[in-house]
Amino acid sequence: MATSSGDQGQQNCCFQKWMQLQEVDLSELLQALTLSENGDRDAQLSQLVQKMIKHFEDYIQQRNRLARDEVSAYFAPRWCTSLENSMLWIAGCRPSSYIRLVYALCGSEIESRLTEFLQGARTGDLGELTSTQLSEINALQSKTIKEEEQLSGVLAGLQEDIADQPFVVIASNSSRTSEWNGDAERALDEHAKGMASMLEEADQLRLSTLKEMISILTPVQAVDFLVASKKLHLCMHAWGLKRDHRHGRE
């Protein structure tokens, strides 16, 4: 399957729109955290959280559709920085990173408000996870890591296929290394189908892990978590751009 500039343009446009939406969503989430506590607050926050999840679901559906035309670009995307690409797991973040983020936020928020916490002050944020929540998060982490390992094994198999038939036979029979023929194209197209399927499975794991994490958290904690995750995503992209510029990669 030949890569076209049109494919790359649509994929890049999809990503850029997603990053712009991240900025808009972050502003809305931050504003929601300023809402005064009343009987409707949790309902309002829950509605907002579901809106954010729907945005993510729409994004991965769109990119999965685009990946069916050209999937290779998603495993080393030109629209991401070198820093971001160095951290990719099957064209995205590791689902287990959501759990690591919650644990990190829990620890940092307890540390920053230790005096107030010891005096009995409560805000309901991620620094106040209950023992039941921690147990559920731990179980989610174990399950997610196991599923990540299974998908990593499938990906390893797809990568190793390049050193097996039919690719080895086609390359060995080529009179020139630059030779392009129908056999090579058909083999690569078939391999791309497997990679596209792999991307869809990884994205579904990312989505399901996010939904399960949100279901464990309270509405306030869920907003707190989404704010931190979007800030991290946007910051990594901005930091990567600065480092690429510094090293002449533009």
LUMDREN-878862 format. One record per residue (C-alpha): residue number from 1; x, y negated, z. Coordinates in steps of 0.2 Angstrom, whole numbers, plus 5000, padded with zeros to 4 digits. Layout:
BEGIN
+-----+------+------+------+
!   n !    X !    Y !    Z !
+-----+------+------+------+
! NUM !    X !    Y !    Z !
...
+-----+------+------+------+
This chain:
BEGIN
+-----+------+------+------+
!   n !    X !    Y !    Z !
+-----+------+------+------+
!   1 ! 5000 ! 5000 ! 5000 !
!   2 ! 5009 ! 4984 ! 4994 !
!   3 ! 5009 ! 4969 ! 5005 !
!   4 ! 5002 ! 4954 ! 4998 !
!   5 ! 5004 ! 4936 ! 5003 !
!   6 ! 4985 ! 4935 ! 5004 !
!   7 ! 4985 ! 4949 ! 5017 !
!   8 ! 4999 ! 4940 ! 5027 !
!   9 ! 4989 ! 4923 ! 5026 !
!  10 ! 4973 ! 4931 ! 5033 !
!  11 ! 4982 ! 4939 ! 5047 !
!  12 ! 4992 ! 4924 ! 5052 !
!  13 ! 4976 ! 4913 ! 5051 !
!  14 ! 4967 ! 4926 ! 5062 !
!  15 ! 4981 ! 4925 ! 5075 !
!  16 ! 4982 ! 4906 ! 5074 !
!  17 ! 4963 ! 4904 ! 5077 !
!  18 ! 4965 ! 4916 ! 5092 !
!  19 ! 4978 ! 4906 ! 5100 !
!  20 ! 4968 ! 4890 ! 5098 !
!  21 ! 4953 ! 4899 ! 5106 !
!  22 ! 4965 ! 4904 ! 5120 !
!  23 ! 4968 ! 4885 ! 5124 !
!  24 ! 4949 ! 4881 ! 5123 !
!  25 ! 4945 ! 4896 ! 5134 !
!  26 ! 4958 ! 4892 ! 5147 !
!  27 ! 4951 ! 4874 ! 5149 !
!  28 ! 4934 ! 4881 ! 5151 !
!  29 ! 4940 ! 4894 ! 5164 !
!  30 ! 4950 ! 4880 ! 5174 !
!  31 ! 4934 ! 4869 ! 5174 !
!  32 ! 4924 ! 4884 ! 5181 !
!  33 ! 4936 ! 4886 ! 5196 !
!  34 ! 4931 ! 4868 ! 5201 !
!  35 ! 4912 ! 4873 ! 5203 !
!  36 ! 4905 ! 4870 ! 5220 !
!  37 ! 4900 ! 4885 ! 5229 !
!  38 ! 4881 ! 4888 ! 5228 !
!  39 ! 4869 ! 4902 ! 5224 !
!  40 ! 4872 ! 4901 ! 5205 !
!  41 ! 4891 ! 4900 ! 5205 !
!  42 ! 4894 ! 4919 ! 5204 !
!  43 ! 4881 ! 4921 ! 5190 !
!  44 ! 4889 ! 4906 ! 5181 !
!  45 ! 4906 ! 4914 ! 5183 !
!  46 ! 4901 ! 4931 ! 5178 !
!  47 ! 4893 ! 4924 ! 5162 !
!  48 ! 4909 ! 4915 ! 5158 !
!  49 ! 4920 ! 4930 ! 5160 !
!  50 ! 4908 ! 4940 ! 5149 !
!  51 ! 4910 ! 4927 ! 5136 !
!  52 ! 4929 ! 4928 ! 5137 !
!  53 ! 4928 ! 4947 ! 5135 !
!  54 ! 4917 ! 4945 ! 5120 !
!  55 ! 4930 ! 4933 ! 5112 !
!  56 ! 4944 ! 4946 ! 5114 !
!  57 ! 4933 ! 4960 ! 5107 !
!  58 ! 4929 ! 4950 ! 5092 !
!  59 ! 4947 ! 4946 ! 5089 !
!  60 ! 4953 ! 4964 ! 5090 !
!  61 ! 4938 ! 4969 ! 5078 !
!  62 ! 4944 ! 4956 ! 5066 !
!  63 ! 4962 ! 4961 ! 5066 !
!  64 ! 4958 ! 4980 ! 5065 !
!  65 ! 4948 ! 4976 ! 5049 !
!  66 ! 4963 ! 4966 ! 5042 !
!  67 ! 4975 ! 4980 ! 5047 !
!  68 ! 4966 ! 4993 ! 5036 !
!  69 ! 4973 ! 4983 ! 5021 !
!  70 ! 4991 ! 4980 ! 5028 !
!  71 ! 4995 ! 4987 ! 5045 !
!  72 ! 5014 ! 4986 ! 5045 !
!  73 ! 5014 ! 4967 ! 5048 !
!  74 ! 5006 ! 4970 ! 5065 !
!  75 ! 5020 ! 4980 ! 5072 !
!  76 ! 5033 ! 4965 ! 5068 !
!  77 ! 5022 ! 4950 ! 5065 !
!  78 ! 5029 ! 4935 ! 5057 !
!  79 ! 5017 ! 4924 ! 5066 !
!  80 ! 5024 ! 4929 ! 5083 !
!  81 ! 5040 ! 4923 ! 5090 !
!  82 ! 5056 ! 4935 ! 5092 !
!  83 ! 5053 ! 4934 ! 5111 !
!  84 ! 5035 ! 4940 ! 5109 !
!  85 ! 5040 ! 4954 ! 5096 !
!  86 ! 5053 ! 4961 ! 5108 !
!  87 ! 5039 ! 4964 ! 5121 !
!  88 ! 5026 ! 4972 ! 5109 !
!  89 ! 5019 ! 4989 ! 5113 !
!  90 ! 5009 ! 4996 ! 5098 !
!  91 ! 5006 ! 4978 ! 5091 !
!  92 ! 5001 ! 4970 ! 5108 !
!  93 ! 5003 ! 4970 ! 5126 !
!  94 ! 5003 ! 4986 ! 5137 !
!  95 ! 4986 ! 4988 ! 5145 !
!  96 ! 4995 ! 4992 ! 5162 !
!  97 ! 5002 ! 4974 ! 5162 !
!  98 ! 4985 ! 4968 ! 5167 !
!  99 ! 4987 ! 4978 ! 5183 !
! 100 ! 5004 ! 4972 ! 5186 !
! 101 ! 4998 ! 4954 ! 5184 !
! 102 ! 4984 ! 4957 ! 5197 !
! 103 ! 4997 ! 4964 ! 5209 !
! 104 ! 5009 ! 4949 ! 5206 !
! 105 ! 4995 ! 4936 ! 5208 !
! 106 ! 4989 ! 4945 ! 5224 !
! 107 ! 5006 ! 4944 ! 5232 !
! 108 ! 5010 ! 4926 ! 5226 !
! 109 ! 4993 ! 4919 ! 5232 !
! 110 ! 4995 ! 4928 ! 5249 !
! 111 ! 5013 ! 4920 ! 5251 !
! 112 ! 5008 ! 4903 ! 5246 !
! 113 ! 4993 ! 4902 ! 5258 !
! 114 ! 5000 ! 4913 ! 5272 !
! 115 ! 4997 ! 4900 ! 5286 !
! 116 ! 4980 ! 4896 ! 5280 !
! 117 ! 4976 ! 4915 ! 5279 !
! 118 ! 4982 ! 4919 ! 5296 !
! 119 ! 4971 ! 4905 ! 5303 !
! 120 ! 4956 ! 4913 ! 5295 !
! 121 ! 4954 ! 4902 ! 5279 !
! 122 ! 4946 ! 4912 ! 5264 !
! 123 ! 4944 ! 4907 ! 5246 !
! 124 ! 4939 ! 4923 ! 5238 !
! 125 ! 4954 ! 4923 ! 5226 !
! 126 ! 4965 ! 4937 ! 5221 !
! 127 ! 4975 ! 4935 ! 5237 !
! 128 ! 4960 ! 4943 ! 5246 !
! 129 ! 4958 ! 4960 ! 5237 !
! 130 ! 4950 ! 4972 ! 5249 !
! 131 ! 4956 ! 4990 ! 5252 !
! 132 ! 4943 ! 4997 ! 5241 !
! 133 ! 4948 ! 4986 ! 5227 !
! 134 ! 4966 ! 4990 ! 5229 !
! 135 ! 4962 ! 5008 ! 5229 !
! 136 ! 4952 ! 5006 ! 5213 !
! 137 ! 4965 ! 4996 ! 5204 !
! 138 ! 4978 ! 5009 ! 5209 !
! 139 ! 4968 ! 5023 ! 5201 !
! 140 ! 4965 ! 5012 ! 5186 !
! 141 ! 4984 ! 5010 ! 5185 !
! 142 ! 4987 ! 5028 ! 5185 !
! 143 ! 4974 ! 5032 ! 5172 !
! 144 ! 4980 ! 5018 ! 5161 !
! 145 ! 4999 ! 5023 ! 5161 !
! 146 ! 4994 ! 5041 ! 5157 !
! 147 ! 4984 ! 5035 ! 5142 !
! 148 ! 4998 ! 5024 ! 5137 !
! 149 ! 5011 ! 5038 ! 5137 !
! 150 ! 4999 ! 5049 ! 5126 !
! 151 ! 4998 ! 5035 ! 5113 !
! 152 ! 5017 ! 5032 ! 5114 !
! 153 ! 5019 ! 5050 ! 5110 !
! 154 ! 5008 ! 5049 ! 5095 !
! 155 ! 5017 ! 5034 ! 5089 !
! 156 ! 5034 ! 5042 ! 5091 !
! 157 ! 5027 ! 5056 ! 5080 !
! 158 ! 5022 ! 5044 ! 5067 !
! 159 ! 5039 ! 5036 ! 5067 !
! 160 ! 5048 ! 5053 ! 5066 !
! 161 ! 5038 ! 5057 ! 5051 !
! 162 ! 5048 ! 5045 ! 5041 !
! 163 ! 5063 ! 5057 ! 5043 !
! 164 ! 5052 ! 5072 ! 5037 !
! 165 ! 5043 ! 5077 ! 5021 !
! 166 ! 5037 ! 5070 ! 5010 !
! 167 ! 5048 ! 5054 ! 5013 !
! 168 ! 5065 ! 5064 ! 5013 !
! 169 ! 5061 ! 5073 ! 4997 !
! 170 ! 5055 ! 5057 ! 4988 !
! 171 ! 5070 ! 5048 ! 4993 !
! 172 ! 5082 ! 5062 ! 4989 !
! 173 ! 5075 ! 5064 ! 4971 !
! 174 ! 5076 ! 5045 ! 4968 !
! 175 ! 5090 ! 5040 ! 4955 !
! 176 ! 5091 ! 5023 ! 4963 !
! 177 ! 5087 ! 5017 ! 4981 !
! 178 ! 5077 ! 5003 ! 4974 !
! 179 ! 5066 ! 5015 ! 4964 !
! 180 ! 5047 ! 5013 ! 4967 !
! 181 ! 5035 ! 5027 ! 4961 !
! 182 ! 5017 ! 5033 ! 4964 !
! 183 ! 5023 ! 5047 ! 4976 !
! 184 ! 5031 ! 5034 ! 4988 !
! 185 ! 5016 ! 5023 ! 4987 !
! 186 ! 5004 ! 5037 ! 4991 !
! 187 ! 5015 ! 5044 ! 5005 !
! 188 ! 5016 ! 5026 ! 5013 !
! 189 ! 4998 ! 5023 ! 5011 !
! 190 ! 4994 ! 5039 ! 5020 !
! 191 ! 5006 ! 5035 ! 5034 !
! 192 ! 4999 ! 5017 ! 5035 !
! 193 ! 4982 ! 5025 ! 5039 !
! 194 ! 4989 ! 5034 ! 5054 !
! 195 ! 4997 ! 5018 ! 5060 !
! 196 ! 4981 ! 5008 ! 5058 !
! 197 ! 4972 ! 5022 ! 5068 !
! 198 ! 4985 ! 5020 ! 5081 !
! 199 ! 4983 ! 5001 ! 5082 !
! 200 ! 4964 ! 5003 ! 5084 !
! 201 ! 4966 ! 5016 ! 5098 !
! 202 ! 4979 ! 5005 ! 5107 !
! 203 ! 4967 ! 4990 ! 5106 !
! 204 ! 4952 ! 5000 ! 5112 !
! 205 ! 4963 ! 5005 ! 5127 !
! 206 ! 4968 ! 4986 ! 5130 !
! 207 ! 4949 ! 4982 ! 5129 !
! 208 ! 4943 ! 4996 ! 5140 !
! 209 ! 4957 ! 4992 ! 5153 !
! 210 ! 4952 ! 4974 ! 5154 !
! 211 ! 4934 ! 4978 ! 5156 !
! 212 ! 4937 ! 4990 ! 5170 !
! 213 ! 4948 ! 4978 ! 5179 !
! 214 ! 4935 ! 4964 ! 5178 !
! 215 ! 4922 ! 4976 ! 5185 !
! 216 ! 4933 ! 4979 ! 5200 !
! 217 ! 4936 ! 4960 ! 5204 !
! 218 ! 4923 ! 4948 ! 5210 !
! 219 ! 4918 ! 4934 ! 5198 !
! 220 ! 4930 ! 4921 ! 5206 !
! 221 ! 4944 ! 4934 ! 5206 !
! 222 ! 4940 ! 4938 ! 5188 !
! 223 ! 4941 ! 4920 ! 5182 !
! 224 ! 4957 ! 4918 ! 5193 !
! 225 ! 4965 ! 4933 ! 5183 !
! 226 ! 4959 ! 4927 ! 5166 !
! 227 ! 4967 ! 4910 ! 5169 !
! 228 ! 4983 ! 4918 ! 5174 !
! 229 ! 4983 ! 4930 ! 5159 !
! 230 ! 4979 ! 4916 ! 5146 !
! 231 ! 4992 ! 4904 ! 5154 !
! 232 ! 5005 ! 4918 ! 5153 !
! 233 ! 5001 ! 4922 ! 5135 !
! 234 ! 5002 ! 4904 ! 5129 !
! 235 ! 5018 ! 4901 ! 5139 !
! 236 ! 5027 ! 4916 ! 5131 !
! 237 ! 5022 ! 4910 ! 5114 !
! 238 ! 5028 ! 4892 ! 5118 !
! 239 ! 5044 ! 4898 ! 5126 !
! 240 ! 5047 ! 4910 ! 5111 !
! 241 ! 5045 ! 4895 ! 5099 !
! 242 ! 5058 ! 4885 ! 5109 !
! 243 ! 5071 ! 4899 ! 5109 !
! 244 ! 5068 ! 4903 ! 5090 !
! 245 ! 5071 ! 4884 ! 5086 !
! 246 ! 5087 ! 4884 ! 5097 !
! 247 ! 5094 ! 4899 ! 5088 !
! 248 ! 5089 ! 4893 ! 5071 !
! 249 ! 5074 ! 4905 ! 5068 !
! 250 ! 5060 ! 4895 ! 5061 !
+-----+------+------+------+
